[in-house]
Amino acid sequence: MNKEIRAKIIGVGNYYPEKILTNHDLEQMVDTSDEWIITRTGVKERRIAAPGEATSHMAAKAAKEAMKNAQILPSEIDLIIVVTVTPDMNFPSTACFVQQRIKASNAACMDLSAACAGFPYALCVSQALIKSAQYKTILVIAADKLSSITDWKDRNTCVLFGDGAGACILRPTNSNKGVLSVYLGSDGRKADLLYVPGGGSLNPASYRIIDERMQYIKMRGSELFKIAVKKMVDCAHEALKLCKMTTDDIDMLVPHQANIRIIKAVGKRLNLEDKKVFINLEKYGNMSAASTVTALNEAVLKKVIKSDDIVVLSTFGGGLTWGGAVIRW
Ligand code: UT7
């Protein structure tokens, strides 16, 4: 028996809002076409949260599913980490609102911001806290209501994003399963390739911010594209290297779901057959960090990922940030 303690995912849950926005709906809103969106991105439709439905509402619903699957009570959770770039409010943390909704009264709560790459960041924090025995039952939720920061007049971005939440419960294990390695990286020099310039402390909310549409996502897509492919390949390799594995060991790659062309290029460079790359972005678009978690959870719930499989996560996003992880399921 391997005596090393590590974090293991013991239950997962997803939530998607009911409303579906199709490419045909977008054709009525901006100068675009279903054909352009499918060939350039792979996205066919995405979910949009209802009015009044915030990130914490979606996160709490995903969390309840994960608790049910893990067969644990809310009172057993001792830490809640919400990964998001669309918190309900600047403060308190969205994790505190989730705590309220799921009645996890024994938990400490915090948000983590690492944009689309956020899930490996949360796994890294959870792994360290579980290894050090500070926490025993950690609820990680990646949730975003990107529709609230999407400029519905900008065809360069509005066709890409959607809303949703994915949750998982982590517990210590001394078996050979669980999180084997995490590799993270960032490059703050390129922050202006993908960001929301208005609404924070630099450019607080004002009539000017609204007039200049600075409360919405700004993105330089084609520049990001090339870096995304490189970094997602690199971080998969680095995470594998940390646990002395190679791409031959991969049973399933779960990449960030930003663009089918990025995912295909990453799969090819890692020498993976198509069946070893999990893709679900056609139904949901890019939901920031929630994309990777919900994709992982969907693969698990559909039994595409099975016990003992080596699963590699590979993510990239605003910051810039990137992160890879290797999990033995
Ligand atoms: O999640 C975080 C990480 N995100 C990413 O890594 C995103 C990476 N980038 C991408 O996925 C792609 O760059 C996009 C999907 C955003 C754009 O695809 P692209 O192939 O890089 O297109 P482009 O931006 O170079 O634009 C090509 C053309 C332009 O027209 P001209 O200048 O060639 O006449 C755009 O104006 O496509 C036009 N275009 C559109 N046409 C129809 C841009 N958006 C649209 C649209 N419908 N929605």
Residues whose N, C-alpha, C, O or C-beta is under 5 A from the ligand:
A	BS01	UT7	D31 T32 S33 W36 R40 T41 C116 R155 N156 V159 G221 S222 L224 F225 A228 A258 N259 N286 F316 G317 G318
